[in-house]
Amino acid sequence: MIQKAELRRRLLDSRRSISHKRRLEASLSLFNRLKDKGPILSFFPIRNEIDTTLLNKFLAKTGILFLPRVEDNRLIPYRVTDLETQLEISSYGIPEPNPNICEKASFPKISLILVPGLGFNRDGYRLGYGKGYYDNLLGSAKTSFSLGIGFKEQLVEKLPRDAWDIPTSELFLV
């Protein structure tokens, strides 16, 4: 089986080659599929991930957007209602909720967790960037439904797995 580092490189290259038109269509498809699904823990896209911006803006306006913040090497969800004033840039360069302004959330308040990744297999396992943040998050959010989201090019038949990897409940790859 291919090593994780090589697979990550290949998946990053593949995702980078997706056309602008397909990216826009995927973002709209994601928005239409999830806009009525209740409180959602979303994320900000990095490295050419599927764009969640349209969905995040809508959820923030309706008061049901939760975003993760890295604290003590874990992802902690916070409720965000204003994307313009309630975020700060993390050491990774990713917008995160400002804990002095945003309310920390518990998982029973969240009905859906969106999970990004570099690659996914049909069983819902994913290959991320190697920090284990989402595996830890999914492990502590046992009662929440999780959806691995991305592009169809990210589907991989054979994916290296570790004992601590936790699959998503379902996939939505467009």
C-alpha positions in Angstrom: 0.0 0.0 0.0 1.2 3.5 -0.7 2.6 5.5 2.2 0.6 8.3 3.8 3.1 11.0 2.8 3.0 10.1 -0.9 -0.8 9.7 -0.9 -1.1 13.1 0.7 1.0 14.6 -2.0 -1.0 13.0 -4.8 -4.3 14.0 -3.3 -3.2 17.6 -2.8 -2.1 17.7 -6.5 -5.4 16.2 -7.6 -7.4 18.6 -5.6 -5.4 21.6 -6.8 -6.2 20.6 -10.4 -10.0 20.9 -10.0 -11.4 23.6 -12.2 -12.8 26.9 -10.8 -16.2 26.1 -12.3 -16.4 22.7 -10.5 -15.4 24.3 -7.3 -18.2 26.8 -7.5 -20.7 24.1 -8.4 -19.5 22.0 -5.5 -19.9 24.9 -3.1 -23.4 25.5 -4.3 -24.3 21.9 -4.1 -23.0 21.7 -0.5 -25.0 24.8 0.4 -28.2 23.4 -1.1 -27.7 20.0 0.6 -27.0 21.3 4.1 -28.7 24.7 4.6 -31.7 23.2 6.4 -29.8 20.6 8.5 -29.8 22.5 11.8 -26.8 23.4 13.9 -23.6 22.6 12.0 -20.0 22.5 13.1 -18.3 23.6 9.9 -14.8 24.7 9.0 -12.9 27.2 6.9 -11.4 25.7 3.8 -7.6 25.5 3.4 -5.4 24.1 0.6 -8.1 24.0 -2.0 -10.7 22.2 0.1 -14.3 22.4 -0.8 -15.5 25.9 -0.2 -17.8 26.2 2.8 -18.0 30.1 2.8 -21.5 30.3 1.3 -22.8 27.8 3.8 -21.0 29.4 6.7 -22.4 32.8 6.0 -25.9 31.5 5.9 -25.5 29.5 9.1 -24.0 32.4 10.9 -26.9 34.7 9.9 -29.4 32.1 11.2 -27.4 31.6 14.4 -26.6 27.9 13.9 -23.0 28.0 12.8 -20.3 26.4 15.0 -16.6 26.5 14.1 -13.7 24.7 15.6 -10.8 26.3 17.5 -7.6 24.5 18.4 -7.0 24.5 22.1 -4.5 22.2 23.8 -4.1 20.2 20.6 -7.9 19.5 20.3 -10.7 21.1 18.3 -13.2 22.8 20.5 -16.5 24.0 18.9 -17.7 27.6 19.4 -21.0 29.2 18.2 -20.3 32.0 15.7 -23.0 34.5 14.6 -20.8 37.2 13.0 -18.0 36.1 10.7 -16.7 39.6 10.4 -16.1 40.4 14.1 -15.9 37.1 16.0 -12.9 35.4 14.4 -9.2 35.7 14.7 -6.4 34.1 12.7 -4.8 31.0 14.2 -1.1 30.1 14.2 -2.0 27.9 11.2 -3.4 31.0 9.3 -7.0 29.7 9.6 -9.8 31.9 11.0 -11.0 30.6 14.3 -13.6 31.7 16.8 -12.4 34.3 19.4 -13.0 32.6 22.7 -13.5 36.1 24.4 -16.5 36.8 22.1 -17.9 33.4 21.1 -19.7 30.9 23.3 -18.1 27.5 23.7 -20.5 24.7 22.6 -21.3 21.2 23.6 -22.0 18.4 21.1 -25.6 17.9 22.0 -26.2 21.4 20.6 -24.6 20.4 17.2 -26.6 18.1 14.9 -23.9 17.7 12.1 -20.1 17.9 12.0 -18.6 18.6 8.6 -15.2 16.9 8.3 -12.7 17.9 5.7 -9.9 15.6 4.4 -7.4 14.9 1.7 -8.9 11.5 0.9 -11.8 9.3 1.9 -12.7 5.7 1.4 -16.2 4.2 1.0 -16.3 3.3 4.7 -16.0 6.9 5.8 -12.4 6.8 6.9 -10.3 9.8 5.9 -6.8 10.8 5.4 -6.1 14.3 6.9 -3.0 16.4 7.3 -1.6 14.2 10.1 -2.4 16.0 13.3 -5.3 13.8 14.4 -7.5 16.8 15.3 -10.7 15.4 13.6 -10.2 11.9 14.9 -10.1 13.3 18.5 -13.1 15.5 17.7 -15.1 12.6 16.4 -14.1 10.5 19.3 -15.5 13.0 21.8 -18.6 13.8 19.7 -20.0 10.2 19.7 -23.6 11.3 19.6 -23.2 13.7 16.6 -23.6 12.8 13.0 -20.5 13.5 10.9 -20.3 14.1 7.2 -17.0 13.8 5.3 -17.1 16.4 2.6 -15.0 17.1 -0.5 -14.7 16.4 -4.2 -15.3 13.0 -5.9 -11.6 13.0 -6.9 -10.8 12.5 -3.2 -12.4 9.0 -3.0 -9.6 6.4 -2.6 -10.2 2.7 -2.7 -7.3 1.8 -0.4 -6.6 4.2 2.4 -3.9 3.6 5.1 -5.5 3.5 8.5 -4.3 3.6 12.1 -6.1 2.1 15.1 -7.2 5.5 16.4 -8.8 6.6 13.1 -12.5 7.2 13.4 -14.8 7.1 10.3 -17.3 9.8 9.4 -21.0 8.7 9.5 -21.4 9.4 5.8 -19.7 11.0 2.8 -20.8 13.8 0.5 -18.2 14.0 -2.3 -19.2 16.1 -5.3 
